[in-house]
Amino acid sequence: MNDQPAPTDSPRSNVAEFSVSEISFAVKRTIEDRFDRVRIRGEVSGWRGPHSSGHAYFTLKDEKARIDAVIWRGAFSKLSFLPEEGLEVIATGKLTTYPGSSKYQVVIDNIEPAGAGALMALLEERRRKLAAEGLFAEERKQLLPYMPRVIGVVTSPTGAVIRDIMHRINDRFPLHVIVWPVRVQGDTCGAEVANAIRGFNALDGSQGIARPDVLIVARGGGSLEDLWGFNEEAVVRAAAESMIPLVSAVGHETDWTLIDHAADVRAPTPTGAAEIAVPVRAELEANIAQLGARLKSGIGRLADRKRDALRAASRALPAPDGLLAMPRQSFDNLERRLAQGLGTNVTAKRSAYALAAGRLNPNRLAALADRDRRSLERFERDLPRALRRVADRKGEALKLRASRLTISGIDRQRRLGSDRLGDLSARLFRALDLRLTDARNTLDQKGRLLKTLSYESVLDRGFALVRDDKDQPVKRASGVKKGATLTIEFAGRERVGVVATEGSGSTPPKPKKKPPQQGDLF
């Protein structure tokens, strides 16, 4: 091979000796010559879009191996299809090596889709299954507390994520943070994260560890394989079952995992999760200070208004001396009238007392007592006679009533009542017979009159009654139409059905010779 480096003779060995650069560039030329144009089918992994330089770096993989890929800026601008994370593609380009790191890669100049990758298909199937169970429903999501006291963080204790979260929390609102260390990548990542979420929810404060008010599940950016642990079903179910509000901050803003759908809030970055979880203490203090100043100013203005209103009301009130002038004058007037009234009252009482005392002399009292004594003696003398007269009157009345209550008198009263009752009964029966006779005669008269006025008596005299098909009497011939069905009623309620051969307004037909068995109806 012409491109092989020239061997260098060595006194110690017959094996050719090469420098590192010679080997690296020899390998590079060999690979580029052998695989100058290749088509590679694989799944896109680690896609972040174009770099600031315009080049795009990512990885193509399948179930057994992976290869680094690069699209230079010139080729990237000409692509008709842009790759996406997890998408299975067919890339066309050439293999080359990067001597600076002894790695080989494929330089792609064209790319086309070949179908969704295995991981993305599995992820989409799992997402649909969990969504059908309602784990991603909006009504399950909880509101975050405005001012939490304790925050629980589920992440790696040694990465930059926890330092960013702590730095942001200390800047905004320093509070107690509890870190549950887990692996954020690898086979055990999903189980550890799920156990950490359930462990925080199991805390009740009795173990000496405060129960968090908010949980943050955080991890830095990475490829789909690196973040796969946060797509596991156990992690999603633990996040959905969490009674503590949970913030998901896994990967960069463009990264989406299933825990983001189940979490109560998704943060674009771990730093953003810290900003969502706690308010800014300086802003709260400034707001409180502003509200306090406004309150103080408002109270001062209110006090000034009340003071001005009180002064205005006090100016409208009269002076104290003016208020007390009239009551004081009335009091003085009443005081003078009281003294005069007391003197007048004493004089009047003294006069009345003297008059009463003059009437109460011993001679007059003796005369009054003698008069009352004589009246009492007269009453004592007349009382027995009056009592005897009253007793005699009451005895005579009692004897009269007793004589009326003898047995013979009672029998006489009973016989008189019995005779009167019999007389009344006889008179009642006679009156009832007369009333019934009159009613019967009146009923017979009305029956005869009804029979006389009834149409049946008219039918008995040889007339007939014509009825229509509704059994209503036909009063005039003008109401009969040709072909109408009629019923003729004769005496004895006998009826014959006929059909009108001529209607109202038609010329009467010439009389025909009728059979001998049918008479003239009119």
GIHUFEN-V782996 format. One record per run of one state. SS is the DSSP state (H for helix, E for strand, C for the rest). FROM is the first residue (numbers start at 0). TO is the last residue. If there is no record, write none. Layout:
{{SS FROM TO} {SS FROM TO}}
This chain:
{{C 0 18} {H 19 33} {C 34 36} {E 37 44} {C 45 48} {E 49 49} {C 50 54} {E 55 60} {C 61 64} {E 65 70} {C 71 71} {H 72 75} {C 76 85} {E 86 97} {C 98 101} {E 102 115} {C 116 116} {H 117 131} {C 132 136} {H 137 139} {C 140 148} {E 149 154} {C 155 158} {H 159 171} {C 172 174} {E 175 180} {C 181 187} {H 188 201} {C 202 212} {E 213 218} {C 219 226} {H 227 230} {C 231 231} {H 232 240} {C 241 243} {E 244 249} {C 250 256} {H 257 261} {C 262 263} {E 264 265} {C 266 268} {H 269 276} {C 277 279} {H 280 315} {C 316 318} {H 319 358} {C 359 360} {H 361 403} {C 404 405} {H 406 452} {C 453 453} {H 454 459} {C 460 463} {E 464 466} {C 467 471} {E 472 472} {C 473 475} {H 476 478} {C 479 483} {E 484 488} {C 489 489} {H 490 492} {C 493 493} {E 494 498} {C 499 521}}
